[in-house]
Structures are given as structure tokens and as C-alpha cells.
Amino acid sequence: MKKFVSLIAALIIVLGSYAQQVFVDKINPDLLIKPWNAKWINHPTTSATDYGVFNFRKTFSLNEVPGEFIIHVSADNRYKLFVNGKFVCLGPSRGDQLHWRFESVDISSFLQKGDNLVAAVVWNYAEQKPWAQISYKTGFILQGNSSAESFINTNDSWKVVKNEAFSPSGGKTSGGQFIVVGPCDRIDASLYPWNWEQLAFDDSNWKNAKIITWGQPREAGTGIEWGLEPRQIPFMELIPQEFANIRRSSNIEISEDFLRGNNPITIKANQHCSFLLDQKVLTTAYPKLLVSGGKGSDIKLTYSEALFDDNNQKGNRNEIEGKHIDGYSDTFIPDGADSRLFEPLWFRTWRYVLVEINTSSEPLIINKLTSEFTAYPLEENAAFISDQTDLSKIWDVGWHTARLCAGETYFDCPYYEQLQYVGDTRIQALVSLYVSGDDRLIRNAIQLLDNSRISEGLTTSRYPTSIPQVIPPFSLYWVNMIHDYWMHRDDPEFVISFMDGMDQVLNWFIQRVDPETGILGRIPYWNFVDWANEWFWDGEKAVGGIPKGGYYGQSSILTMHLAYTAKHAAELHRYFGENNIALKYERIASDLLKATKDQCWDESKNYIADTPEKTDFSMHAQIFAVLTDLISKEEQADFVERFKDDKSLIQATMYFRFYLTRCLQKTSLGDEYLSTLGLWHEMLANGLTTFAEKPDPTRSDCHAWSASPNYDFLSLVAGIRPAEPGFKSVVIEPNMGDLKNIEGKMPHPNGMINFKLKRVGINGIKGTIDLPGTLTGTFRWKGNEISLKKSTIIDL
């Protein structure tokens, strides 16, 4: 554990600088309800819907440096903002056309007496944009917060040029993998307007910007092209880091000192060489390449999560012998000048980077190659320590996985998609709540997914996205997320705002109950449940992960999931005083479960079949049978003991084992949880530094649904759970298995919960529990209970 932590600490050097982000309450309220004076602008002669990278500039003079200078800025697709040559911020955080985010920053610390410059690079990936990016057309807007800053508002006095140095690179994997994170970059230094963001740059030959339309808040005006709303989340981290080591090289002498920023590399004219860099851990970062000379050279950086053997298998991620890289790549073309800094517009994901260099008639000097780590600024405020060190390694790798899968939204994976899927996000949100305590990204996710709902009432399976996709079970998980948030945060106004959408989702399913069988009939769209091997991709239907009955109807799994969610909805409605609606959902859940047992229970196997045909039996169906109480509470423990290790059942992968763990917790079998972590131990033994999407062979090496142990260690092993909605009280019921001692902490809205517990003999336990503020709760152990207060000694 210490080795892994120190490795990450060694790679991450120092926190980058940011502009001061302005809280929403400092935004001029008129800007939230009235049209802005600032105009959306773009290039006057270039297509607003084609690929393009554009540089904008505005110079102005100040008699004095103001104590505060607040501006609001946004763009389509993306922007980076500079003031007097210094980086300020990037954005906008992703939303959709009717919910287009803007950033609010105080730039007073960047200003100076006399002449000043505000500059922005804006890019539009057009038809190659990431699937997670919604776009209308190229545009940029900047609005001062009051009349004191109004002279900086975007209009046709701003200057603009198209940056012809950039072109989209098709550098994708040769294996035909599904990659939708946007294009890579080819940057030709001879076409780049170097120092364009500096005040002294001469922009006299640049064009005046073209006005598109005025800025409009979402609820103001007509014909809204971008419905402006404040950013809801903090800025992403930007932290300089170094590569760990050089794993191999060809036709070049290169020392480890180069990676520390010393001993630049010189490559002779007319040479081809390459070297392979290892970050040691997977990362999400902006590579930064500083070169001198080498006019006409080409430098290609290829990024990959792992290397591949001749059978296109990854094997042990630490091993490189007999393996090659297969990944997407950026290309940089130097112009021969000194100290040219190249970096792509968007971050890349890698453990390994292959650098390939072809020089022309001039020698090339590579002065430095580093990177800047980026992710949502989740802080590791929780801790879990036990007498088994392998669990600490799972904790560290799990948290690193969660971090790389959290950006402006939660990501399913940072390398291939960067899309916020509901099924993934429910688990990621609980990990975030328990380890960091930061609930802003969760609130953002719930809101974005509500915005995604289609006319039928369902959410889309992922959002934001320019390529809609509907996975009906994921709409149910959105409802489950609202219930999770309600249990963990005392925020009734926020929860109530989604109740109507929740009901629309449930009604969509209820309308599709088969009146003859009483279970769900055919459900359209993609009814993904898990990546079970038996639910493979079928060429005829071109979909995978669907259980028996998920395509043609009569699925017990989908039916029980609806019942599980209807029960959550009933609890929410009853809490908010809507007893009649609660009774309706309770009755629906009861009817669904009775029909499922009548249609799908197999007496010979004593299992719930996946359909009334009783040909397929999955762990997933048994899991939902327990979570919904289709199996009587008196029988549940024996039932779980029987099915959890039954290999004759279709097995749950890492994703759905989250729900198996909920069964263990529900049936007081939590002491057996640690024995279910075999897949995680296998990933560690295979050299993964993040947890994968599914067991090998896997596409993604980083999928945060597999970070669920970070939640389980605190909620199940330490046993910390809300005892009532809003986490207004706590129950702590440890399930230590064969652990002798555990200690740690977990952030609660009131402060930190601290625990230190030690087993005594077979059934005894001693230790301390410290609760923050006025929080109270109950400690449970082997049928005994102790009331908890600020500081409690445990001795049972």
C-alpha cells in the first residue's frame, strides 16, 4: 500500500494555478434571467459547423487594477482562457443546448495597470467531436458581471484568427476498438501563431469577429441557441507530473535524467528512433512536449492503457517483452525554432506512451517531455486500514480508478468513451460520497440525467451525449440514484424536483407489464444488465449484455428490477406525504413479484429462472429475488449462501457484484464479503493499476463500477450506513470476516466519523467510535446494540 501511494506522490509534483472561481451567489442576478449584453461571436468567413481551432483576443487599458473583476465565459465546443499570457480556466463544463454552462471567474489577480489582454482558444471538433460533447456551432462569449466590466464583453471589436496549425489526426487503434473521445491532434509549428496569447503579439492582420447572437439565459428570450446556466462543479485539477521510466528504446541513447527535466535528447538529422515511456500507473493528463530545432521533423506520441501480444491480448500489464503498443496518437511537426511547446487540446489517457521521431535535414532537441494530470478534484478524505495489506492495495487502486473516471461528469472509462452512463454512475456516486464527501458531481449527474429524458419519459442511458442511447434498466438506476442521494443528504428541495421525472420513468415500465403473465412484456431499446459471458454480442441483433427475455420480453430480471425501484419510489413518496402514490407503487411491486414467482420459480432447482421458459438461470435473477424480498426474509440467508458460489448459474461480473454485496449485507452475511473479492485480487496480480470493465480479456482497464470495494469497505466491512433519510443518524454494523482489526474514517455532512475496532476472541469486539457534532447512532454487533454519541467506547 505504501509503495503504491508513494509512487503516485512521486509522479504528482505540485498543484497547478487557477483563477478564483466565483460562487453562484456573486453572479449578477440579472444575468440569470435577462439577455446578456455580450454577444456570441465566431470567425467572419469560416464555416461555423466545420472543424476548426480559433484564437480570440481583446486588448484594453486600466488606470488602476480593480479589487475584483468578474467575468462569465463559455464556448462551443470548448475553450481555454488566458489573461496577459497566463492560463485562467478551461470549459465549459458539459451540458446540452438548453443547459449550456458558463464559467464565472475573478481575473483581477491577472490584471495590471495599463495595457491588458484577454485571449481564448476555441475549438470545434465538428463531426469528429466526442460522443460526450453536444454542440450547435462554433461560438465564444464573455460577459462582464456588471457595468464596470462591460467594456470587455464579446462583440465585433474582438479579433479572431483561424489557427491553421491544427488538423484532426486519425490516430486510432488498429484493433477496431470503440473509441469516441474525439480526434487526436496534428500540430504544424510552421503554421502556429506563436505567442498569440501574449500582450505584445501583433494582431493587426487578424479579422474582427462576427456576431452570431446575444447571450441568453435558458429561461429568457426566444430562439435560444445556447441556454446559458452557471457551472455547477469546481474546475478540474491540473497537476504537473513526470513519467516513471523508459522501458525500451530504438536507435537512440536516452537516460532517466531526461524524465526529470534534465539532459535533453539530441537526435541527428535524417534519423528514425523511438522510445517507450511507462507512467507506472494509468493516468489522465495533458502531455507537454518542449523541443528546439528539428525543422520538418515529425514526432508521434501514441497512448495506450496496456501493451498487446501477437494475439492482441494484454496479459500482465507490467510486462513488455514480445508486446507492441496499439493506441491513438498525436503528431507534432517542429518549425526549427527554440523552445516550442506542444500539447493537445484535450487530455489523453495512458500508462504507456510510445514516442516515434523522424528527423529531416536538421537535428532535433527534445528539451522535456512531461504531462499535467487532470481530473475532478475529489479529495481522499476517508481511510480504511486493516491487518490484511492486500485490502489496502485494493483500496488504493480502487480510489485511483474512481479518480480517473471522474471529470466534468462521471466517466464509464477515460480511454475509450468518457461517457456518463447511469449504471456506472450510481456506483461511482456512492464511492465519491463515502471516500470524498463531495456531492457536487453527484448532484450534477442527477440533474443532467433528468435533462436527458425523452418524450416517452425515460432518461437516456448516458448523458450528455450527441449520440442518444436508451438502456431502460439504467433509467430505473437513475431513480435508485435519487433514493441513494435522499438517504445520504438532507436536501429535500433537490430530491422533490425529480419526483415527476421519476414517476414518468416508472409509468413507462408499468404500461409494458404483460396482462396475461403479470411480468414485463417486450421492452424496447437495449436492455443491458451485465457483461456475463453467456450474454454475448449476437451478430443478428448486434447487442450484448442482455439476459434471456431482455430482447423478446418476459424477463424476470427486468421485472424484479422494476419492483425494486417501485419500492424505492414508494419510500420517497411516503416520506414527502404522498401516501396514495406510495400505496400504488407498493401494490405494483407486490403484484410484479407474485407474478414473477408464479411464472419463473423452478421447483426442481429452487431458483428463479430468467424467463417463464425456465431454460436460463442467472446469479442476477437470484440477487434481485433477495433485494426485492421475493424470497421470504426467513429464507434469504440460506438462499444467498446457496447461489453466491453456484457456478451453474450465469455469473455476475465486477459490475453486478455490487448488487451481490447488497444481498450479503441485507442477509447478515457480510462476514463472507472478503471471500468474494477474487476478481479484484486477480486484477492486481495481473499488474493493473486501475480496475477493469470486466474480467480479462477486457477492453477497458479503467472502469469505476469496479471501484465498488471502496464503498463496500466503509459501508459493509466497517458497516457505516444512514439509519434514516438525510443521514440524520447512523448505524454502524461491522462485518469484519476474518479481519482482526480495522480502523479508518469517513466524511459525513456533519464532519468526520472515526472508527477503530479490534476483534476479541471469537465473538468479542473492542474499540472506539467518534461521531461528529450532534450526530447520533447505533452500533450493532452479534445481536447486541450500543447507542452512539460524540465519542463511544465499544466493549462487547
Solvent accessible surface area in square Angstrom, and as a share of the most:
residue,aa,sasa,rsa
1,M,82,0.37
2,K,163,0.69
3,K,174,0.74
4,F,14,0.06
5,V,72,0.41
6,S,62,0.40
7,L,50,0.25
8,I,38,0.19
9,A,65,0.50
10,A,66,0.51
11,L,10,0.05
12,I,50,0.25
13,I,96,0.49
14,V,92,0.53
15,L,110,0.55
16,G,16,0.15
17,S,95,0.61
18,Y,66,0.25
19,A,5,0.04
20,Q,119,0.53
21,Q,56,0.25
22,V,15,0.09
23,F,158,0.66
24,V,73,0.42
25,D,128,0.66
26,K,93,0.39
27,I,8,0.04
28,N,42,0.22
29,P,95,0.60
30,D,61,0.32
31,L,14,0.07
32,L,58,0.29
33,I,108,0.55
34,K,105,0.45
35,P,72,0.45
36,W,7,0.02
37,N,111,0.57
38,A,0,0.00
39,K,60,0.25
40,W,2,0.01
41,I,0,0.00
42,N,4,0.02
43,H,13,0.06
44,P,43,0.27
45,T,102,0.59
46,T,33,0.19
47,S,49,0.32
48,A,21,0.16
49,T,86,0.50
50,D,78,0.40
51,Y,33,0.12
52,G,0,0.00
53,V,1,0.01
54,F,3,0.01
55,N,1,0.00
56,F,0,0.00
57,R,3,0.01
58,K,32,0.13
59,T,70,0.41
60,F,20,0.09
61,S,74,0.47
62,L,22,0.11
63,N,132,0.68
64,E,118,0.53
65,V,68,0.39
66,P,40,0.25
67,G,81,0.77
68,E,80,0.36
69,F,6,0.03
70,I,3,0.02
71,I,0,0.00
72,H,0,0.00
73,V,0,0.00
74,S,0,0.00
75,A,0,0.00
76,D,0,0.00
77,N,0,0.00
78,R,5,0.02
79,Y,0,0.00
80,K,22,0.09
81,L,0,0.00
82,F,34,0.14
83,V,0,0.00
84,N,27,0.14
85,G,17,0.17
86,K,130,0.55
87,F,52,0.22
88,V,0,0.00
89,C,2,0.01
90,L,21,0.10
91,G,0,0.00
92,P,4,0.03
93,S,4,0.03
94,R,17,0.06
95,G,7,0.07
96,D,12,0.06
97,Q,62,0.27
98,L,102,0.51
99,H,28,0.12
100,W,7,0.02
101,R,5,0.02
102,F,1,0.00
103,E,0,0.00
104,S,8,0.05
105,V,0,0.00
106,D,16,0.08
107,I,0,0.00
108,S,14,0.09
109,S,100,0.64
110,F,31,0.13
111,L,14,0.07
112,Q,79,0.35
113,K,136,0.58
114,G,26,0.25
115,D,85,0.44
116,N,0,0.00
117,L,0,0.00
118,V,0,0.00
119,A,0,0.00
120,A,0,0.00
121,V,12,0.07
122,V,0,0.00
123,W,4,0.01
124,N,3,0.01
125,Y,6,0.02
126,A,10,0.08
127,E,142,0.64
128,Q,70,0.31
129,K,46,0.20
130,P,4,0.02
131,W,71,0.25
132,A,4,0.03
133,Q,7,0.03
134,I,26,0.13
135,S,32,0.20
136,Y,87,0.33
137,K,41,0.18
138,T,2,0.01
139,G,0,0.00
140,F,0,0.00
141,I,0,0.00
142,L,0,0.00
143,Q,7,0.03
144,G,0,0.00
145,N,20,0.10
146,S,49,0.31
147,S,101,0.65
148,A,73,0.57
149,E,13,0.06
150,S,45,0.29
151,F,88,0.37
152,I,0,0.00
153,N,8,0.04
154,T,1,0.00
155,N,52,0.27
156,D,76,0.39
157,S,54,0.35
158,W,0,0.00
159,K,46,0.20
160,V,0,0.00
161,V,41,0.23
162,K,54,0.23
163,N,3,0.01
164,E,105,0.47
165,A,3,0.02
166,F,22,0.09
167,S,42,0.27
168,P,44,0.28
169,S,17,0.11
170,G,69,0.66
171,G,16,0.16
172,K,79,0.33
173,T,17,0.10
174,S,105,0.68
175,G,42,0.41
176,G,69,0.67
177,Q,66,0.29
178,F,86,0.36
179,I,24,0.12
180,V,14,0.08
181,V,9,0.05
182,G,8,0.07
183,P,3,0.02
184,C,2,0.01
185,D,0,0.00
186,R,103,0.38
187,I,5,0.03
188,D,27,0.14
189,A,1,0.01
190,S,74,0.48
191,L,97,0.48
192,Y,48,0.18
193,P,27,0.17
194,W,49,0.17
195,N,90,0.46
196,W,7,0.02
197,E,35,0.16
198,Q,69,0.30
199,L,56,0.28
200,A,102,0.79
201,F,49,0.21
202,D,101,0.52
203,D,25,0.13
204,S,85,0.55
205,N,131,0.67
206,W,19,0.07
207,K,96,0.41
208,N,76,0.39
209,A,4,0.03
210,K,90,0.38
211,I,72,0.37
212,I,39,0.20
213,T,21,0.12
214,W,120,0.42
215,G,0,0.00
216,Q,5,0.02
217,P,2,0.01
218,R,83,0.30
219,E,135,0.60
220,A,8,0.06
221,G,54,0.52
222,T,122,0.71
223,G,66,0.63
224,I,38,0.19
225,E,36,0.16
226,W,3,0.01
227,G,0,0.00
228,L,5,0.02
229,E,28,0.12
230,P,17,0.11
231,R,16,0.06
232,Q,85,0.38
233,I,5,0.03
234,P,18,0.12
235,F,19,0.08
236,M,18,0.08
237,E,27,0.12
238,L,14,0.07
239,I,14,0.07
240,P,48,0.30
241,Q,6,0.03
242,E,38,0.17
243,F,2,0.01
244,A,22,0.17
245,N,34,0.18
246,I,29,0.15
247,R,69,0.25
248,R,93,0.34
249,S,52,0.34
250,S,60,0.39
251,N,104,0.53
252,I,27,0.14
253,E,167,0.75
254,I,35,0.18
255,S,44,0.29
256,E,79,0.35
257,D,75,0.39
258,F,1,0.00
259,L,1,0.01
260,R,101,0.37
261,G,24,0.23
262,N,88,0.45
263,N,83,0.43
264,P,69,0.44
265,I,8,0.04
266,T,86,0.50
267,I,7,0.04
268,K,146,0.62
269,A,29,0.23
270,N,112,0.58
271,Q,66,0.29
272,H,96,0.43
273,C,0,0.00
274,S,18,0.11
275,F,1,0.01
276,L,1,0.01
277,L,0,0.00
278,D,0,0.00
279,Q,1,0.00
280,K,64,0.27
281,V,6,0.03
282,L,4,0.02
283,T,3,0.01
284,T,3,0.02
285,A,0,0.00
286,Y,8,0.03
287,P,2,0.02
288,K,44,0.18
289,L,1,0.00
290,L,47,0.24
291,V,1,0.00
292,S,10,0.07
293,G,16,0.16
294,G,0,0.00
295,K,116,0.49
296,G,46,0.45
297,S,0,0.00
298,D,49,0.26
299,I,0,0.00
300,K,78,0.33
301,L,1,0.00
302,T,9,0.05
303,Y,0,0.00
304,S,2,0.01
305,E,7,0.03
306,A,0,0.00
307,L,2,0.01
308,F,17,0.07
309,D,42,0.22
310,D,134,0.70
311,N,119,0.61
312,N,71,0.36
313,Q,81,0.36
314,K,14,0.06
315,G,35,0.34
316,N,37,0.19
317,R,6,0.02
318,N,69,0.36
319,E,99,0.44
320,I,10,0.05
321,E,147,0.66
322,G,65,0.62
323,K,23,0.10
324,H,79,0.35
325,I,28,0.14
326,D,17,0.09
327,G,9,0.09
328,Y,5,0.02
329,S,5,0.03
330,D,0,0.00
331,T,23,0.13
332,F,2,0.01
333,I,21,0.11
334,P,3,0.02
335,D,26,0.14
336,G,25,0.24
337,A,35,0.27
338,D,109,0.56
339,S,71,0.46
340,R,45,0.16
341,L,82,0.41
342,F,3,0.01
343,E,49,0.22
344,P,1,0.00
345,L,9,0.04
346,W,18,0.06
347,F,15,0.06
348,R,6,0.02
349,T,0,0.00
350,W,0,0.00
351,R,7,0.03
352,Y,0,0.00
353,V,1,0.00
354,L,34,0.17
355,V,0,0.00
356,E,45,0.20
357,I,0,0.00
358,N,65,0.34
359,T,13,0.07
360,S,42,0.27
361,S,88,0.57
362,E,64,0.29
363,P,73,0.46
364,L,0,0.00
365,I,63,0.32
366,I,0,0.00
367,N,37,0.19
368,K,80,0.34
369,L,1,0.00
370,T,25,0.15
371,S,2,0.01
372,E,32,0.14
373,F,7,0.03
374,T,10,0.06
375,A,6,0.05
376,Y,0,0.00
377,P,30,0.19
378,L,5,0.03
379,E,111,0.50
380,E,86,0.39
381,N,47,0.24
382,A,3,0.02
383,A,27,0.21
384,F,7,0.03
385,I,80,0.41
386,S,13,0.08
387,D,58,0.30
388,Q,51,0.23
389,T,106,0.62
390,D,59,0.30
391,L,3,0.01
392,S,7,0.05
393,K,67,0.28
394,I,0,0.00
395,W,9,0.03
396,D,14,0.07
397,V,0,0.00
398,G,0,0.00
399,W,15,0.05
400,H,18,0.08
401,T,0,0.00
402,A,8,0.06
403,R,32,0.12
404,L,1,0.01
405,C,0,0.00
406,A,1,0.01
407,G,6,0.05
408,E,11,0.05
409,T,6,0.03
410,Y,4,0.01
411,F,9,0.04
412,D,3,0.02
413,C,0,0.00
414,P,0,0.00
415,Y,3,0.01
416,Y,7,0.02
417,E,10,0.04
418,Q,4,0.02
419,L,0,0.00
420,Q,2,0.01
421,Y,22,0.08
422,V,0,0.00
423,G,0,0.00
424,D,4,0.02
425,T,0,0.00
426,R,14,0.05
427,I,0,0.00
428,Q,4,0.02
429,A,6,0.05
430,L,5,0.03
431,V,1,0.00
432,S,3,0.02
433,L,6,0.03
434,Y,2,0.01
435,V,0,0.00
436,S,5,0.03
437,G,21,0.21
438,D,23,0.12
439,D,32,0.16
440,R,109,0.40
441,L,1,0.01
442,I,4,0.02
443,R,81,0.30
444,N,7,0.04
445,A,0,0.00
446,I,1,0.00
447,Q,60,0.27
448,L,0,0.00
449,L,0,0.00
450,D,23,0.12
451,N,32,0.16
452,S,7,0.05
453,R,65,0.24
454,I,53,0.27
455,S,123,0.79
456,E,77,0.35
457,G,1,0.01
458,L,0,0.00
459,T,0,0.00
460,T,5,0.03
461,S,0,0.00
462,R,7,0.02
463,Y,24,0.09
464,P,3,0.02
465,T,7,0.04
466,S,37,0.24
467,I,72,0.36
468,P,99,0.62
469,Q,37,0.17
470,V,16,0.09
471,I,3,0.01
472,P,0,0.00
473,P,3,0.02
474,F,4,0.02
475,S,0,0.00
476,L,0,0.00
477,Y,6,0.02
478,W,0,0.00
479,V,0,0.00
480,N,0,0.00
481,M,4,0.02
482,I,1,0.01
483,H,16,0.07
484,D,18,0.09
485,Y,5,0.02
486,W,15,0.05
487,M,38,0.17
488,H,12,0.05
489,R,23,0.09
490,D,91,0.47
491,D,36,0.19
492,P,64,0.40
493,E,146,0.66
494,F,26,0.11
495,V,1,0.00
496,I,87,0.44
497,S,72,0.46
498,F,3,0.01
499,M,15,0.07
500,D,94,0.49
501,G,2,0.02
502,M,0,0.00
503,D,25,0.13
504,Q,69,0.31
505,V,0,0.00
506,L,0,0.00
507,N,54,0.28
508,W,7,0.02
509,F,1,0.00
510,I,44,0.22
511,Q,140,0.62
512,R,70,0.25
513,V,39,0.23
514,D,33,0.17
515,P,130,0.82
516,E,156,0.70
517,T,33,0.19
518,G,22,0.21
519,I,0,0.00
520,L,1,0.01
521,G,11,0.11
522,R,133,0.48
523,I,3,0.02
524,P,35,0.22
525,Y,96,0.37
526,W,41,0.14
527,N,0,0.00
528,F,7,0.03
529,V,8,0.05
530,D,0,0.00
531,W,41,0.14
532,A,4,0.03
533,N,125,0.64
534,E,91,0.41
535,W,15,0.05
536,F,141,0.59
537,W,140,0.49
538,D,42,0.22
539,G,80,0.77
540,E,162,0.73
541,K,60,0.26
542,A,68,0.53
543,V,33,0.19
544,G,1,0.01
545,G,0,0.00
546,I,22,0.11
547,P,3,0.02
548,K,79,0.33
549,G,13,0.12
550,G,2,0.02
551,Y,67,0.25
552,Y,164,0.62
553,G,8,0.08
554,Q,42,0.19
555,S,1,0.01
556,S,0,0.00
557,I,2,0.01
558,L,4,0.02
559,T,0,0.00
560,M,0,0.00
561,H,3,0.02
562,L,0,0.00
563,A,0,0.00
564,Y,22,0.08
565,T,0,0.00
566,A,0,0.00
567,K,65,0.27
568,H,24,0.11
569,A,0,0.00
570,A,2,0.02
571,E,81,0.36
572,L,0,0.00
573,H,3,0.01
574,R,97,0.35
575,Y,100,0.38
576,F,49,0.21
577,G,57,0.55
578,E,71,0.32
579,N,76,0.39
580,N,126,0.65
581,I,60,0.30
582,A,0,0.00
583,L,95,0.47
584,K,67,0.28
585,Y,0,0.00
586,E,68,0.31
587,R,139,0.51
588,I,26,0.13
589,A,1,0.01
590,S,65,0.42
591,D,83,0.43
592,L,4,0.02
593,L,17,0.08
594,K,137,0.58
595,A,13,0.10
596,T,0,0.00
597,K,75,0.32
598,D,93,0.48
599,Q,55,0.25
600,C,0,0.00
601,W,43,0.15
602,D,18,0.09
603,E,132,0.59
604,S,103,0.66
605,K,102,0.43
606,N,70,0.36
607,Y,11,0.04
608,I,0,0.00
609,A,0,0.00
610,D,0,0.00
611,T,5,0.03
612,P,39,0.25
613,E,115,0.51
614,K,76,0.32
615,T,90,0.53
616,D,41,0.21
617,F,19,0.08
618,S,0,0.00
619,M,0,0.00
620,H,0,0.00
621,A,0,0.00
622,Q,0,0.00
623,I,0,0.00
624,F,2,0.01
625,A,0,0.00
626,V,0,0.00
627,L,21,0.11
628,T,0,0.00
629,D,47,0.24
630,L,15,0.07
631,I,5,0.03
632,S,45,0.29
633,K,143,0.60
634,E,151,0.68
635,E,98,0.44
636,Q,5,0.02
637,A,36,0.28
638,D,110,0.57
639,F,11,0.05
640,V,0,0.00
641,E,74,0.33
642,R,102,0.37
643,F,0,0.00
644,K,17,0.07
645,D,92,0.48
646,D,35,0.18
647,K,152,0.64
648,S,97,0.62
649,L,5,0.02
650,I,15,0.07
651,Q,46,0.20
652,A,3,0.03
653,T,12,0.07
654,M,1,0.00
655,Y,0,0.00
656,F,1,0.00
657,R,31,0.11
658,F,2,0.01
659,Y,0,0.00
660,L,3,0.01
661,T,6,0.04
662,R,35,0.13
663,C,0,0.00
664,L,0,0.00
665,Q,34,0.15
666,K,82,0.35
667,T,15,0.09
668,S,95,0.61
669,L,24,0.12
670,G,1,0.01
671,D,59,0.31
672,E,45,0.20
673,Y,4,0.01
674,L,24,0.12
675,S,92,0.59
676,T,22,0.13
677,L,1,0.01
678,G,35,0.34
679,L,38,0.19
680,W,7,0.02
681,H,63,0.28
682,E,108,0.49
683,M,13,0.06
684,L,34,0.17
685,A,81,0.63
686,N,43,0.22
687,G,7,0.06
688,L,9,0.05
689,T,20,0.12
690,T,2,0.01
691,F,0,0.00
692,A,2,0.02
693,E,9,0.04
694,K,43,0.18
695,P,42,0.27
696,D,70,0.36
697,P,94,0.59
698,T,13,0.07
699,R,50,0.18
700,S,0,0.00
701,D,5,0.02
702,C,0,0.00
703,H,5,0.02
704,A,0,0.00
705,W,7,0.02
706,S,0,0.00
707,A,0,0.00
708,S,2,0.01
709,P,1,0.00
710,N,0,0.00
711,Y,17,0.06
712,D,2,0.01
713,F,0,0.00
714,L,0,0.00
715,S,0,0.00
716,L,0,0.00
717,V,0,0.00
718,A,0,0.00
719,G,0,0.00
720,I,0,0.00
721,R,56,0.21
722,P,20,0.12
723,A,56,0.43
724,E,66,0.30
725,P,27,0.17
726,G,8,0.07
727,F,3,0.01
728,K,98,0.41
729,S,20,0.13
730,V,0,0.00
731,V,8,0.04
732,I,1,0.00
733,E,53,0.24
734,P,8,0.05
735,N,20,0.10
736,M,0,0.00
737,G,17,0.17
738,D,103,0.54
739,L,2,0.01
740,K,134,0.57
741,N,58,0.30
742,I,1,0.00
743,E,67,0.30
744,G,13,0.12
745,K,74,0.31
746,M,3,0.01
747,P,14,0.09
748,H,13,0.06
749,P,69,0.43
750,N,81,0.42
751,G,31,0.30
752,M,61,0.27
753,I,0,0.00
754,N,57,0.29
755,F,6,0.02
756,K,120,0.51
757,L,2,0.01
758,K,123,0.52
759,R,50,0.18
760,V,64,0.37
761,G,70,0.67
762,I,143,0.72
763,N,94,0.48
764,G,13,0.13
765,I,0,0.00
766,K,96,0.41
767,G,20,0.19
768,T,57,0.33
769,I,0,0.00
770,D,52,0.27
771,L,4,0.02
772,P,13,0.08
773,G,46,0.44
774,T,126,0.73
775,L,4,0.02
776,T,74,0.43
777,G,13,0.12
778,T,38,0.22
779,F,0,0.00
780,R,91,0.33
781,W,8,0.03
782,K,101,0.43
783,G,85,0.81
784,N,71,0.37
785,E,115,0.51
786,I,41,0.21
787,S,94,0.61
788,L,5,0.02
789,K,131,0.56
790,K,130,0.55
791,S,71,0.46
792,T,11,0.07
793,I,139,0.70
794,I,1,0.00
795,D,88,0.46
796,L,67,0.33
